[in-house]
Amino acid sequence: MYGKAFAPEYQGALTALSVNSSLTDVLAAGTEQLASAERAGRHGEAARSGLAVAEAQRRLGRAEEADRAWKASYRAARTAGDTAAMAWALWSGGTLARQRGALRLARRLLGLAADLGERGGDVVVRGYSLAGLAETGRIQGDYEAVGRLHERLLAEARRRGEARHTVWALEGIAQMHRNTGAYDSAYALFEEAAGIAARAEDRRGHAWALRGLADVVSVRDGDTGRALDLLTEAETGCRAMKLSGALAYNHKMRGNVLYRAGRYAEARDLYEQALAEFRAMGEPRGEALSRLGLAKSLARLGRDRTETAAELSELAGVLEGIGLMHARKMVARAQEEFGLAGTQADAVAEVDAGGQTRTVPQPPAVAQADTGTQTHAVAEVVR
């Protein structure tokens, strides 16, 4: 039913690159092709080579370099009059913005990318951009708003036999099930994603699916050994492709598994490792979640209650500032766990009980959109 996974973000002279190509190899090839295209004045090729450079830098955790690369790709695409390439550059920029915790900017760029993908006749970048919007809403915890979009994208991916997007959608839906306590359905979805990814040779998707399975096995079954084995298998794939972000999240999850098992000193060490990795790549969401796990581990190891209370209160503010609703609830639960529930926890509970939700904006209607207006809308970002 599903063919081999492919990487549509590797374009132009780089289409021979695999979804499993080492990111250092992608960066080297992309940089070489970009320089060649710029020397020859081939702006369209420069845009597409620059996209690969931007994505390699982003996945290697080099946020500043990735930021410069996607903007340069967009400018080259605009000069070439290549609407689809402009859309791909905006998708890369929106994905990077989400990774850096700038969720409002992420939604803006991804919405524009989806619309330009429609105008440029590139259904793949439109689909990727809609998926980015869905993922942005999901990590915020706004499951009701994005659940239907995830299901729609899953159905479309299944119909087209696109393994990589099917895996992505299954993992997103599985994560929402896991976070709402539906562990059995979460496990089944992660398991299906892992199987499809393995058959399609999608190492990145397989690593994320294994991480999800490890989480469920740990929290539902209390099977620490199997969870750690799954994470070790996933880590092998992350290291083979130099997936810095996925590797950091793998280490954070290993900390979660060890914490649940009462192995607090080991958990502390893993959270410290993940925290350093997230800080090095400028990933605020992962940094905050690692700090939360570290604060809980230190509390279990005898840290002063006043220090724990202060850190948890600060983290609640950080996560609220990023806009992560589910993570704010995690802080409230931690405060309750250590008998520190008070003003901050009550405030979080009040917001949740009030039923506040954030809707994930759909891309602008094609009939009403104006390419000139869209170009102007990102001009202040792409300089």
Long-range contacts (C-beta under 8 A, 24 or more apart in sequence): 1-158, 1-161, 2-161, 2-162, 2-163, 2-166, 2-196, 2-199, 2-200, 3-161, 3-163, 3-200, 4-163, 4-200, 4-201, 5-163, 5-164, 5-167, 5-197, 5-200, 5-201, 5-202, 5-205, 6-164, 7-164, 8-124, 8-125, 8-128, 9-51, 9-52, 9-55, 9-88, 9-92, 10-52, 11-48, 11-51, 11-52, 11-85, 11-88, 12-37, 12-44, 12-45, 12-48, 12-49, 13-45, 13-48, 13-49, 14-48, 14-49, 14-52, 17-52, 19-164, 19-201, 19-202, 19-203, 19-204, 20-201, 20-202, 20-203, 20-204, 20-240, 20-241, 21-241, 22-240, 22-241, 22-242, 23-56, 23-59, 23-60, 23-241, 23-242, 23-243, 24-56, 24-60, 24-242, 26-52, 26-55, 26-56, 27-52, 27-53, 27-56, 27-57, 27-60, 30-56, 43-76, 43-77, 43-79, 43-80, 43-82, 44-76, 44-77, 44-80, 44-82, 44-85, 46-72, 46-73, 46-76, 46-80, 47-73, 47-74, 47-76, 47-77, 47-80, 47-82, 47-85, 47-86, 47-88, 47-89, 48-73, 48-85, 48-88, 50-76, 50-89, 51-85, 51-88, 51-89, 51-92, 54-89, 54-92, 54-93, 54-96, 55-92, 58-92, 58-95, 58-96, 58-99, 59-242, 59-243, 59-244, 59-245, 60-242, 60-244, 60-281, 61-244, 61-245, 61-248, 61-277, 61-280, 61-281, 61-282, 61-283, 62-281, 63-96, 63-99, 63-100, 63-281, 63-282, 63-283, 64-282, 66-92, 66-96, 67-93, 67-96, 70-96, 71-381, 71-382, 71-383, 74-378, 74-382, 75-382, 78-375, 82-120, 83-116, 83-119, 83-120, 83-371, 84-116, 84-117, 84-120, 84-121, 84-122, 84-125, 85-120, 86-116, 86-120, 87-112, 87-113, 87-114, 87-116, 87-117, 87-119, 87-120, 87-122, 87-125, 87-126, 87-129, 88-113, 88-122, 88-125, 90-116, 90-129, 90-378, 91-117, 91-125, 91-128, 91-129, 91-132, 93-381, 93-382, 94-129, 94-132, 95-132, 98-132, 98-135, 98-136, 98-139, 99-245, 99-283, 99-285, 100-282, 100-283, 100-284, 101-283, 101-284, 101-285, 101-322, 103-136, 103-140, 103-322, 103-323, 104-323, 105-381, 106-132, 106-136, 107-133, 107-136, 107-360, 107-361, 108-377, 109-378, 109-381, 110-136, 110-363, 111-361, 111-362, 111-363, 111-364, 112-363, 112-364, 112-374, 112-377, 112-378, 113-363, 114-363, 115-363, 115-364, 115-366, 115-369, 115-374, 116-371, 116-374, 118-363, 118-366, 119-366, 119-369, 119-371, 126-363, 127-153, 127-156, 127-157, 127-165, 128-165, 129-363, 130-363, 131-165, 131-168, 131-169, 133-360, 133-361, 133-362, 133-363, 134-172, 134-360, 135-168, 135-172, 136-360, 137-358, 137-359, 137-360, 138-172, 138-175, 138-176, 139-285, 139-324, 139-326, 140-323, 140-324, 140-325, 140-326, 140-358, 141-179, 141-324, 141-325, 141-326, 141-327, 141-328, 141-329, 142-325, 142-357, 142-358, 142-359, 142-360, 143-176, 143-179, 143-180, 144-357, 145-357, 145-358, 145-359, 145-360, 146-360, 147-173, 147-176, 149-360, 150-176, 163-196, 163-197, 163-199, 163-200, 163-202, 163-205, 164-200, 164-202, 164-205, 166-193, 166-196, 167-193, 167-196, 167-197, 167-200, 167-202, 167-205, 167-206, 167-208, 167-209, 168-205, 170-196, 170-209, 171-205, 171-208, 171-209, 171-212, 174-212, 175-212, 178-212, 178-215, 178-216, 178-219, 179-326, 183-216, 183-219, 183-220, 184-220, 186-212, 186-216, 187-213, 187-216, 187-217, 187-220, 190-216, 203-237, 203-240, 203-241, 204-237, 204-241, 204-243, 204-246, 206-234, 206-237, 207-234, 207-235, 207-237, 207-238, 207-243, 207-246, 207-250, 208-234, 208-246, 210-234, 210-237, 211-246, 211-249, 211-250, 211-253, 214-253, 214-257, 215-253, 215-256, 215-257, 218-256, 218-257, 218-260, 218-261, 219-260, 222-260, 222-261, 224-257, 224-258, 224-260, 224-261, 224-263, 227-257, 228-254, 228-257, 231-257, 244-277, 244-281, 245-281, 245-283, 245-286, 247-277, 248-274, 248-277, 248-278, 248-281, 248-283, 248-286, 249-274, 249-286, 251-277, 252-278, 252-286, 252-289, 252-290, 252-293, 255-290, 255-293, 255-294, 255-297, 256-293, 259-293, 259-296, 259-297, 259-300, 264-297, 264-300, 264-301, 265-297, 265-301, 267-293, 267-297, 268-294, 268-297, 268-298, 268-301, 271-297, 284-318, 284-322, 285-322, 285-324, 285-327, 288-315, 288-318, 288-319, 288-322, 288-324, 288-327, 289-327, 289-330, 291-315, 292-327, 292-330, 292-331, 292-334, 295-334, 296-334, 296-337, 296-338, 299-338, 305-338, 305-340, 308-338, 308-340, 309-335, 309-338, 309-340, 309-342, 312-338, 312-340, 312-344, 313-344, 316-344, 316-345, 316-347, 316-348, 317-344, 320-348, 323-358, 325-352, 325-358, 328-352
